[in-house]
C-alpha cells in the first residue's frame, strides 16, 4: 500500500473511534441524568420559591405536605428559619385550561411580532 492510502485509512479509523467515544459519552450522560432525575423528584417536598442572597447563600420556601417553611441555605449549613402561613404566600399554580393558555401564548406572539417585525412609521411597505 502507498503512504497516502495508509494515511486515509488511519484517518478514517481515528474518525470512527472519535465518533464512538462521542456517542458513548452522550448515552452515558443521558443514562446518568435520567437515573439522577428519578431520585430528585418528590411527591411530598417541593421548592416553591427561592432567592439567592450571595455566593452560596439563599432563602428557600419549601412545601412539606401542606405546610410551608422558610429555610436558609449556605455553603455549610441548612437552617430552619420559620413556618409560613399558607395565606401569607402566593403559590403560582397553572390551573388554566389548554384553550386559555393557547390564547395567552397567541397574544404574546402577536405582541412580539408587532414589536419586532412591523415596519417602522417612516419606512415604506
Kinemage of the C-alpha trace (Angstrom):
@kinemage 1
@onewidth
@group {chain A} dominant
@subgroup {mainchain}
@vectorlist {calphas} color= white
{ca unk a 1} P 0.000 0.000 0.000
{ca unk a 2} L 1.076 3.508 -0.595
{ca unk a 3} L 1.682 6.029 2.108
{ca unk a 4} L -1.372 8.072 1.062
{ca unk a 5} L -3.739 5.109 1.310
{ca unk a 6} L -2.460 4.185 4.766
{ca unk a 7} L -2.938 7.782 5.835
{ca unk a 8} L -6.557 7.786 4.598
{ca unk a 9} L -7.370 4.501 6.388
{ca unk a 10} L -5.730 5.755 9.572
{ca unk a 11} L -7.716 8.992 9.355
{ca unk a 12} L -10.974 7.068 8.833
{ca unk a 13} L -10.134 4.808 11.814
{ca unk a 14} L -9.491 7.828 14.060
{ca unk a 15} L -12.723 9.450 12.893
{ca unk a 16} L -14.738 6.297 13.667
{ca unk a 17} L -13.078 5.957 17.084
{ca unk a 18} L -13.793 9.626 17.829
{ca unk a 19} L -17.465 9.252 16.863
{ca unk a 20} L -17.777 6.129 19.023
{ca unk a 21} L -16.333 7.957 22.033
{ca unk a 22} L -18.668 10.928 21.495
{ca unk a 23} L -21.676 8.601 21.104
{ca unk a 24} L -20.768 6.636 24.233
{ca unk a 25} L -20.337 9.854 26.224
{ca unk a 26} L -23.730 11.091 25.014
{ca unk a 27} L -25.601 7.936 26.011
{ca unk a 28} L -23.801 7.571 29.338
{ca unk a 29} L -24.628 11.200 30.193
{ca unk a 30} L -28.292 10.636 29.331
{ca unk a 31} L -28.409 7.483 31.445
{ca unk a 32} L -26.850 9.231 34.444
{ca unk a 33} L -29.189 12.209 34.027
{ca unk a 34} L -32.294 10.025 33.926
{ca unk a 35} L -31.267 7.978 36.944
{ca unk a 36} L -30.448 11.161 38.892
{ca unk a 37} L -33.819 12.687 37.994
{ca unk a 38} L -35.548 9.652 39.430
{ca unk a 39} L -34.020 10.374 42.839
{ca unk a 40} L -34.593 14.140 42.810
{ca unk a 41} L -38.346 14.008 42.236
{ca unk a 42} L -40.531 14.045 45.298
{ca unk a 43} L -44.244 13.883 45.934
{ca unk a 44} L -44.062 15.333 49.453
{ca unk a 45} L -41.386 18.021 49.088
{ca unk a 46} L -41.445 20.965 46.720
{ca unk a 47} L -39.363 24.138 46.437
{ca unk a 48} L -41.932 26.896 45.975
{ca unk a 49} L -39.620 29.887 45.637
{ca unk a 50} L -36.059 30.949 46.322
{ca unk a 51} L -33.822 33.972 46.231
{ca unk a 52} L -30.047 34.000 46.012
{ca unk a 53} L -28.539 36.358 48.592
{ca unk a 54} L -24.909 35.968 47.639
{ca unk a 55} L -22.339 33.427 46.718
{ca unk a 56} L -23.544 30.078 48.103
{ca unk a 57} L -26.292 31.740 50.190
{ca unk a 58} L -30.021 31.777 49.663
{ca unk a 59} L -33.507 31.643 51.130
{ca unk a 60} L -35.958 28.938 50.114
{ca unk a 61} L -39.670 28.467 50.669
{ca unk a 62} L -40.273 24.735 50.839
{ca unk a 63} L -43.622 22.967 50.907
{ca unk a 64} L -43.663 19.805 53.017
{ca unk a 65} L -47.063 18.155 52.856
{ca unk a 66} L -49.477 21.037 53.476
{ca unk a 67} L -47.039 23.249 55.401
{ca unk a 68} L -44.627 25.895 54.153
{ca unk a 69} L -41.213 26.556 55.672
{ca unk a 70} L -38.608 29.249 55.145
{ca unk a 71} L -35.090 27.852 55.237
{ca unk a 72} L -31.717 29.475 54.846
{ca unk a 73} L -29.094 27.682 52.793
{ca unk a 74} L -25.380 28.396 52.801
{ca unk a 75} L -22.332 26.513 51.695
{ca unk a 76} L -22.004 24.751 55.062
{ca unk a 77} L -25.497 24.847 56.620
{ca unk a 78} L -29.192 24.480 56.031
{ca unk a 79} L -31.090 26.391 58.719
{ca unk a 80} L -34.782 26.254 59.578
{ca unk a 81} L -35.958 29.845 59.942
{ca unk a 82} L -39.736 29.776 60.369
{ca unk a 83} L -43.012 28.259 59.278
{ca unk a 84} L -45.041 30.411 56.900
{ca unk a 85} L -48.835 30.563 56.876
{ca unk a 86} L -50.371 29.411 53.632
{ca unk a 87} L -52.287 32.691 53.376
{ca unk a 88} L -49.065 34.727 53.550
{ca unk a 89} L -47.552 33.413 50.338
{ca unk a 90} L -48.711 33.408 46.784
{ca unk a 91} L -48.357 29.975 45.233
{ca unk a 92} L -48.411 30.137 41.462
{ca unk a 93} L -50.490 27.350 40.023
{ca unk a 94} L -51.130 26.539 36.426
{ca unk a 95} L -54.824 25.729 36.706
{ca unk a 96} L -55.742 27.350 33.397
{ca unk a 97} L -57.142 25.104 30.738
{ca unk a 98} L -55.451 24.469 27.409
{ca unk a 99} L -57.530 26.987 25.437
{ca unk a 100} L -56.765 29.798 27.888
{ca unk a 101} L -53.033 29.039 27.786
{ca unk a 102} L -53.158 28.856 23.982
{ca unk a 103} L -54.888 32.247 23.730
{ca unk a 104} L -52.349 33.823 26.089
{ca unk a 105} L -49.484 32.405 24.025
{ca unk a 106} L -51.024 33.639 20.764
{ca unk a 107} L -51.425 37.139 22.214
{ca unk a 108} L -47.796 37.186 23.349
{ca unk a 109} L -46.643 36.047 19.905
{ca unk a 110} L -48.708 38.796 18.270
{ca unk a 111} L -47.158 41.383 20.589
{ca unk a 112} L -43.654 40.149 19.787
{ca unk a 113} L -44.412 40.126 16.060
{ca unk a 114} L -45.753 43.660 16.197
{ca unk a 115} L -42.794 44.843 18.227
{ca unk a 116} L -40.013 43.311 16.154
{ca unk a 117} L -41.386 42.587 12.680
{ca unk a 118} L -43.687 45.530 11.981
{ca unk a 119} L -42.467 48.282 9.675
{ca unk a 120} L -41.359 51.484 11.316
{ca unk a 121} L -43.532 54.564 10.776
{ca unk a 122} L -41.082 56.142 8.344
{ca unk a 123} L -40.482 53.021 6.247
{ca unk a 124} L -42.363 52.176 3.094
{ca unk a 125} L -44.295 48.934 2.763
